[in-house]
């Protein structure tokens, strides 16, 4: 069997994370499996005891998928403890177009993406603007404080 990849992100509010990350990544909320109205219904049909499911868990999608089927599934797993330190992984949203695109065009694309994203809840952490090196990137925090970069 060929392995598959799922990224699981611990969080306090899966629905908030789905609402932010789905459009940020160009993903869509993952519908429940056929024959089930919700993920909760699916999980209980599999035998997951109700007492193991937090209130509201699975009533709306808590995972997102790439509609083109290329990227990994991302599951936002509700946990009781808050984020306490800098995360050891992060997303790089590559919107600039890479080194073949003129630096000014890349910077403008990054600024436009950041402006769009800020309206959805994240905050800007820092801007790296090194025109002589051809670098322009913005470090941000998602709605729960996880760092990510827009490059």
N, C-alpha and C positions, 0 to 999 in steps of 0.2 A: 504494500500500500504506500502511495506517495504521501509524504507529510504535507500538511497545509499550515498556514500561519494565521493566527488570530492574535491581535493585540488587545490585552485586557488592561483597562485603566480603572484603578480604584477611585471612587469619588463619593460625594455626599448626595448628589442630585443627578441621577442618570438622565432624566428627561431634559434638564437644562444643558447637559453636556451634548446630548444628541442634537438638540436644537441649535447649538453653536457649531459643533464639529461637522455635522452632515453638510451644510452649505460651504463651510470653510474648506473642506476636502473635496467637494464635488461628489459626495456620497449621498445616499438616501437612507432613511430609517428602514431597518430590516423588518419586513412583514413576518408574522408568525407562520409556522409551517401549515401547509394545507390541512384543512379539517379542524383548525383551532382558531377561535375568534381573537385570542390574545396569547402572548407568550406564557402568561400565568396558567392559562388553560392547558397549554402544551406541557408545561413543567409538571402540573398536577397529574395529567394523564400518564406521564412517565413515572409517577410515584414519588415526586418530591413532596414531603410533608408540608402542609400549610404553615406549621410553626417555623419552618426554615425559610419562609418567604416573607420579607418585610412588608408592611402595609403598602399596597400600591405596586409592589414589584411585579413587573411583567404585564401590567394593565395596558401600558403603551410601550412601544419598542424602546429597548435599552441598548440596542446595538445598531451599527450602521454598516452598510456595505457599498462597495464600488459598483455602480450600475453597469459598468462595462466588464466587471468580473476580473479585473487585473489586480487590484489592490487587496490587502488583507481585510478581513472582517474586524471591526473594532467594537468591543463590548465594554460598556461602562458599568462596572460592578459596584453596587452600593455597599459601602462599608461604614461602620459607625465612627471610626476615628478620623480626625481631620488631617490634612496634609501638614507635615511639620518641618520639612526640609526641602532643599532644591531637588527637583526630580533628576534622576540619573539617565533619562532618555528624553528626547524631545522630537517633535515634528519639525521638519524644514519644509515650509510651503514655498516651492520653487516656482515663482511667478515671473521672474525677471527675464528668462529666456536663455540664460547661460552666457559663456564668454564670447560667443560669436555675435551677440547683440551689443551695440554701442553702450558704454556705461551710463550715459544720460538717459537712454531709453529704458535700460534695466531699472535705474533708480526711480523713474517716473512710474513704471509698472508696479514696483514695490510700494511706493507711496499711495498709489490708487488702491491697491489691495488692503493696505493697512487702514486707510480711511473707511473702506467698506467693512472691514472686520471690527473696527472700534465701535461701529454702530450696533454690533451684535453682543457687546459685553466685555471683550477683553481690554487690557490696558497696555500701553507702550512702556516697556522697561528701559530700553536704550536704543539709540540709533548709531550704527557704524557707517560713517560717511568718509571714505578714503578714496577720493576721485583719482589720485595719482596711482593708486594700486588697482583701480577699477572695481572697488568694493563698495556696495551699498546694501545694508541689511538692517532689519529692525527686529529686535528681540521684544517679545510680547508675553503677556500672561493671559491664559484663557479664563473663563468665568470662575474657576475654582483655584486659580493661582498657578497652574502648571505652565512652565515656560515653553515657548516655541519661537521659531525664527521665520521671518518672511524674507526671502532672498531672491 
